Amino acid sequence: MFKTPLVVPRQARGMALLRTEFPIAATPADAWAVIRDFAAGPLRMAPGFVVGCEADGDVRVVTFADGVVAHERFVALDDRERRITYAVVGGSVRPDQDTAEMRVVPADGGCRLIWTHDVRPDELGPAFQAAMDRGAKVIKRTLEGGGAGLTGAPRSAP
């Protein structure tokens, strides 16, 4: 059964600190195999919500179904902690500062995805949070259903 993601928005010195966390009925290893895929992960985890993703080195261009285009720079990958960090650096939304992290943690019956996003100016927070909430529903459905997200060859991070 789908549960609404836990959302905890906060504000700090002009920066929106966003968080969405939700359970996934999949093994941490299976969910991480998709989430860690910088080059194709967005298409694999959120098909339909994400309609395009092209990577060139440490930057990917992600196109969303609503027409938003985000240029995202790879920052870090930690396989032991199952954590990937990236930043929006351009596209149709241009934050002054941005850092996002997706982390997969073991939980009863599967795992949890903890997705945080720090964005400045904080006026961008509500739109980013709304997109995260919509994306969370698709990610959960995809990873639990064993659909497109869990198939296909993963690509390595830059």
BAKOL-14121 format. One line per 2 residues: number of its first residue (from 1); their letters; for each residue x, y, z of N, C-alpha, C, O. Coordinates in steps of 0.05 Angstrom, whole numbers, plus 5000, padded with zeros to 4 digits. Layout:
N
NUM> A> X,Y,Z,X,Y,Z,X,Y,Z,X,Y,Z | ...;
end
This chain:
158
1> MF> 5017,4976,5000,5000,5000,5000,5018,5025,5000,5037,5026,5015 | 5011,5044,4984,5026,5069,4982,5021,5086,5006,4998,5091,5013;
3> KT> 5042,5096,5018,5039,5116,5039,5049,5142,5029,5069,5143,5014 | 5036,5163,5037,5045,5190,5029,5073,5195,5040,5077,5189,5064;
5> PL> 5092,5205,5025,5119,5210,5035,5118,5229,5058,5103,5248,5059 | 5136,5224,5077,5141,5243,5099,5156,5267,5087,5177,5263,5076;
7> VV> 5145,5291,5091,5158,5315,5081,5164,5334,5104,5146,5340,5119 | 5189,5342,5107,5196,5360,5128,5211,5384,5116,5235,5384,5115;
9> PR> 5196,5405,5107,5210,5429,5096,5220,5446,5119,5206,5449,5140 | 5243,5458,5116,5254,5477,5135,5266,5500,5120,5272,5498,5096;
11> QA> 5270,5522,5134,5283,5546,5122,5307,5553,5139,5306,5551,5164 | 5329,5560,5127,5353,5569,5141,5368,5589,5125,5378,5583,5103;
13> RG> 5369,5614,5134,5385,5635,5122,5380,5637,5091,5399,5637,5076 | 5355,5638,5083,5350,5642,5055,5352,5617,5038,5350,5618,5013;
15> MA> 5357,5594,5051,5359,5569,5036,5337,5550,5045,5333,5546,5069 | 5323,5539,5026,5302,5519,5032,5316,5492,5036,5331,5483,5019;
17> LL> 5310,5479,5059,5321,5453,5065,5298,5433,5064,5281,5433,5081 | 5298,5417,5042,5275,5400,5036,5282,5371,5042,5305,5363,5040;
19> RT> 5262,5355,5049,5266,5327,5054,5241,5311,5048,5219,5319,5055 | 5244,5290,5033,5223,5271,5028,5234,5243,5035,5256,5236,5026;
21> EF> 5219,5228,5050,5229,5201,5059,5205,5182,5056,5183,5188,5065 | 5210,5158,5045,5188,5140,5042,5199,5111,5040,5222,5107,5032;
23> PI> 5182,5091,5048,5190,5063,5047,5188,5052,5019,5172,5061,5003 | 5205,5033,5013,5205,5019,4987,5206,4989,4993,5224,4980,5007;
25> AA> 5187,4974,4982,5187,4945,4986,5205,4932,4965,5196,4919,4947 | 5231,4937,4968,5251,4925,4951,5276,4923,4969,5279,4937,4988;
27> TP> 5294,4906,4961,5319,4903,4977,5335,4929,4973,5334,4942,4953 | 5351,4936,4994,5368,4959,4991,5387,4957,4967,5392,4977,4953;
29> AD> 5397,4933,4961,5415,4929,4939,5401,4935,4912,5412,4948,4895 | 5376,4925,4909,5362,4930,4884,5355,4959,4880,5358,4970,4858;
31> AW> 5346,4972,4902,5339,5001,4899,5365,5017,4894,5364,5035,4877 | 5386,5010,4907,5411,5025,4904,5423,5022,4876,5434,5041,4865;
33> AV> 5419,4999,4864,5429,4994,4837,5417,5015,4817,5430,5022,4798 | 5393,5023,4822,5380,5043,4805,5387,5071,4813,5395,5088,4797;
35> IR> 5385,5077,4839,5390,5104,4849,5419,5113,4843,5423,5136,4837 | 5438,5095,4845,5466,5103,4842,5474,5108,4812,5495,5118,4807;
37> DF> 5456,5101,4794,5462,5103,4765,5458,5132,4757,5437,5141,4748 | 5480,5148,4758,5478,5176,4752,5469,5181,4723,5453,5199,4718;
39> AA> 5480,5166,4705,5474,5171,4676,5445,5165,4668,5434,5180,4653 | 5434,5143,4678,5407,5135,4669,5387,5132,4692,5364,5126,4688;
41> GP> 5396,5135,4717,5379,5131,4740,5353,5146,4740,5332,5134,4746 | 5353,5172,4732,5327,5186,4732,5306,5173,4714,5283,5171,4722;
43> LR> 5314,5164,4690,5295,5150,4673,5287,5122,4684,5264,5114,4681 | 5307,5109,4696,5301,5082,4707,5283,5083,4732,5266,5066,4735;
45> MA> 5286,5104,4749,5271,5105,4774,5244,5119,4771,5226,5114,4786 | 5242,5136,4751,5217,5152,4748,5208,5155,4719,5204,5177,4710;
47> PG> 5204,5132,4705,5195,5134,4678,5168,5147,4676,5150,5142,4692 | 5165,5165,4656,5140,5180,4653,5142,5207,4667,5134,5227,4656;
49> FV> 5152,5207,4691,5157,5233,4705,5182,5246,4693,5182,5270,4689 | 5202,5229,4688,5226,5238,4673,5224,5226,4645,5219,5202,4642;
51> VG> 5226,5243,4625,5223,5234,4597,5249,5234,4581,5249,5225,4558 | 5270,5245,4593,5296,5245,4579,5318,5248,4599,5316,5262,4619;
53> CE> 5341,5235,4594,5365,5239,4610,5389,5232,4593,5392,5210,4584 | 5406,5252,4590,5431,5248,4575,5454,5258,4592,5453,5280,4603;
55> AD> 5474,5241,4594,5498,5248,4611,5522,5252,4593,5526,5238,4573 | 5538,5272,4600,5563,5278,4587,5583,5283,4609,5583,5305,4620;
57> GD> 5600,5264,4615,5618,5267,4637,5604,5269,4663,5588,5251,4670 | 5610,5290,4679,5597,5293,4705,5572,5310,4705,5563,5318,4726;
59> VR> 5561,5316,4682,5536,5331,4680,5515,5315,4664,5521,5303,4643 | 5491,5314,4675,5469,5302,4660,5448,5323,4656,5444,5341,4672;
61> VV> 5433,5320,4634,5411,5337,4628,5385,5320,4631,5381,5301,4616 | 5369,5327,4651,5345,5312,4657,5321,5329,4647,5317,5352,4655;
63> TF> 5304,5316,4631,5280,5329,4621,5256,5316,4634,5252,5291,4633 | 5239,5333,4646,5215,5323,4660,5191,5326,4642,5190,5341,4624;
65> AD> 5170,5310,4649,5146,5310,4632,5132,5337,4631,5118,5343,4612 | 5136,5353,4652,5123,5380,4651,5139,5401,4636,5132,5424,4635;
67> GV> 5161,5392,4623,5177,5410,4606,5201,5422,4620,5218,5434,4607 | 5203,5419,4646,5226,5429,4661,5251,5413,4653,5250,5389,4650;
69> VA> 5273,5428,4649,5299,5415,4642,5319,5423,4664,5322,5447,4670 | 5332,5404,4675,5352,5409,4696,5379,5398,4688,5381,5375,4680;
71> HE> 5399,5415,4689,5427,5406,4685,5437,5400,4713,5439,5418,4730 | 5445,5375,4717,5453,5366,4744,5482,5356,4742,5490,5340,4725;
73> RF> 5499,5366,4761,5527,5359,4763,5530,5337,4785,5521,5340,4807 | 5544,5316,4777,5551,5295,4796,5571,5307,4817,5590,5321,4810;
75> VA> 5565,5301,4843,5583,5311,4864,5598,5288,4877,5622,5288,4879 | 5583,5267,4887,5596,5246,4901,5578,5221,4901,5554,5222,4898;
77> LD> 5592,5198,4904,5578,5172,4905,5592,5156,4927,5616,5153,4927 | 5576,5145,4946,5587,5129,4967,5571,5103,4967,5549,5101,4978;
79> DR> 5583,5081,4956,5569,5056,4954,5565,5043,4982,5545,5030,4987 | 5584,5047,5000,5581,5036,5027,5557,5048,5041,5542,5033,5054;
81> ER> 5553,5074,5039,5531,5087,5052,5506,5089,5034,5485,5098,5043 | 5509,5079,5010,5487,5080,4990,5476,5109,4987,5453,5114,4991;
83> RI> 5495,5127,4980,5488,5155,4979,5500,5167,4954,5523,5164,4948 | 5483,5182,4939,5492,5197,4915,5485,5226,4920,5463,5233,4929;
85> TY> 5504,5244,4912,5500,5273,4915,5503,5286,4888,5521,5279,4873 | 5486,5305,4882,5487,5319,4857,5477,5348,4862,5466,5354,4883;
87> AV> 5481,5365,4842,5472,5393,4844,5460,5403,4818,5471,5397,4796 | 5438,5417,4820,5426,5430,4796,5444,5455,4790,5447,5472,4807;
89> VG> 5455,5455,4765,5473,5477,4758,5463,5493,4734,5477,5511,4725 | 5440,5487,4724,5430,5502,4701,5405,5489,4690,5393,5470,4702;
91> GS> 5396,5498,4667,5372,5489,4654,5350,5510,4656,5356,5534,4658 | 5325,5501,4656,5304,5520,4658,5299,5531,4686,5285,5550,4690;
93> VR> 5312,5518,4706,5312,5527,4734,5341,5532,4741,5358,5515,4738 | 5347,5556,4751,5374,5563,4757,5377,5573,4786,5377,5597,4791;
95> PD> 5380,5555,4805,5384,5564,4832,5411,5577,4836,5430,5571,4822 | 5413,5594,4856,5439,5606,4863,5457,5585,4875,5481,5585,4870;
97> QD> 5445,5567,4891,5461,5546,4903,5442,5522,4906,5418,5525,4911 | 5453,5498,4903,5437,5474,4903,5453,5450,4910,5475,5446,4899;
99> TA> 5443,5433,4927,5455,5407,4933,5433,5388,4939,5414,5394,4955 | 5433,5364,4927,5413,5344,4931,5427,5317,4938,5449,5312,4928;
101> EM> 5414,5302,4954,5425,5276,4962,5403,5255,4962,5381,5261,4973 | 5409,5232,4951,5390,5209,4954,5406,5187,4968,5428,5180,4961;
103> RV> 5393,5176,4989,5406,5155,5005,5386,5132,5009,5363,5137,5015 | 5396,5108,5005,5380,5084,5010,5389,5071,5036,5412,5065,5039;
105> VP> 5370,5067,5054,5377,5055,5080,5359,5030,5084,5336,5030,5077 | 5371,5009,5097,5355,4985,5102,5332,4992,5121,5334,5009,5139;
107> AD> 5309,4978,5118,5286,4981,5135,5271,4955,5136,5275,4938,5118 | 5254,4952,5155,5237,4928,5156,5222,4924,5130,5208,4942,5121;
109> GG> 5224,4901,5118,5209,4895,5094,5221,4907,5069,5208,4907,5048 | 5245,4918,5070,5257,4929,5046,5277,4951,5053,5297,4947,5066;
111> CR> 5270,4976,5045,5288,4998,5050,5272,5024,5050,5248,5024,5046 | 5286,5046,5056,5275,5073,5055,5292,5090,5037,5317,5086,5036;
113> LI> 5280,5108,5022,5295,5127,5007,5292,5154,5022,5270,5163,5027 | 5315,5166,5028,5316,5192,5041,5328,5211,5020,5350,5208,5011;
115> WT> 5312,5230,5012,5319,5248,4991,5318,5277,5002,5297,5286,5010 | 5341,5289,5003,5343,5317,5013,5352,5335,4991,5365,5327,4972;
117> HD> 5343,5360,4994,5350,5380,4973,5352,5407,4987,5333,5416,5000 | 5375,5419,4985,5380,5446,4996,5383,5465,4973,5400,5461,4955;
119> VR> 5366,5485,4972,5365,5503,4949,5362,5532,4958,5347,5539,4976 | 5377,5549,4944,5376,5578,4948,5371,5591,4921,5384,5583,4902;
121> PD> 5354,5611,4919,5339,5623,4940,5316,5605,4950,5306,5588,4936 | 5308,5611,4975,5287,5594,4987,5260,5595,4973,5243,5578,4977;
123> EL> 5256,5616,4956,5231,5618,4941,5228,5594,4922,5205,5588,4914 | 5250,5581,4914,5248,5558,4897,5239,5533,4912,5231,5513,4900;
125> GP> 5239,5534,4939,5233,5511,4955,5206,5498,4950,5205,5473,4946 | 5184,5513,4949,5158,5500,4945,5156,5485,4918,5145,5463,4917;
127> AF> 5167,5496,4897,5166,5482,4871,5184,5457,4871,5176,5436,4861 | 5208,5459,4883,5225,5436,4885,5212,5414,4902,5213,5391,4895;
129> QA> 5200,5422,4925,5187,5403,4942,5164,5389,4928,5161,5365,4930 | 5148,5404,4913,5125,5392,4899,5135,5372,4878,5124,5351,4875;
131> AM> 5157,5379,4864,5169,5360,4845,5179,5335,4859,5176,5313,4849 | 5192,5339,4881,5202,5315,4897,5179,5297,4905,5181,5273,4903;
133> DR> 5158,5309,4915,5135,5293,4924,5122,5278,4900,5115,5254,4903 | 5119,5291,4877,5108,5277,4854,5128,5255,4845,5119,5232,4839;
135> GA> 5153,5261,4844,5173,5241,4836,5175,5218,4856,5179,5195,4847 | 5172,5223,4882,5173,5202,4902,5152,5180,4897,5157,5157,4900;
137> KV> 5128,5189,4889,5107,5169,4883,5114,5151,4860,5109,5127,4860 | 5126,5163,4839,5134,5147,4816,5157,5129,4822,5158,5106,4814;
139> IK> 5177,5139,4837,5200,5123,4845,5191,5099,4861,5199,5077,4856 | 5174,5104,4881,5164,5082,4898,5150,5061,4881,5156,5037,4883;
141> RT> 5132,5069,4864,5117,5051,4847,5135,5035,4828,5132,5011,4825 | 5155,5049,4817,5173,5036,4798,5191,5015,4812,5193,4992,4803;
143> LE> 5203,5023,4834,5221,5005,4848,5207,4982,4861,5218,4960,4864 | 5183,4986,4870,5168,4964,4883,5156,4945,4862,5153,4922,4867;
145> GG> 5151,4956,4838,5138,4939,4817,5158,4924,4801,5151,4907,4785 | 5184,4928,4806,5204,4914,4790,5203,4921,4761,5212,4905,4744;
147> GA> 5192,4944,4755,5189,4953,4727,5215,4962,4714,5237,4951,4721 | 5214,4981,4697,5236,4990,4682,5260,4998,4699,5283,4994,4691;
149> GL> 5255,5007,4723,5277,5016,4740,5296,4994,4748,5320,4998,4750 | 5285,4970,4752,5303,4948,4762,5314,4932,4739,5330,4913,4744;
151> TG> 5308,4939,4715,5319,4925,4692,5337,4943,4677,5339,4967,4682 | 5351,4932,4658,5370,4949,4643,5397,4950,4656,5399,4949,4681;
153> AP> 5417,4953,4641,5444,4953,4651,5450,4980,4665,5446,5001,4653 | 5458,4979,4690,5465,5004,4703,5491,5015,4692,5508,5000,4682;
155> RS> 5493,5041,4692,5517,5055,4683,5532,5065,4707,5519,5071,4728 | 5557,5067,4706,5572,5076,4729,5572,5106,4730,5566,5120,4711;
157> AP> 5578,5116,4754,5580,5145,4759,5605,5155,4745,5623,5139,4739 | 5606,5181,4739,5629,5192,4725,5654,5189,4742,5676,5197,4734;
end
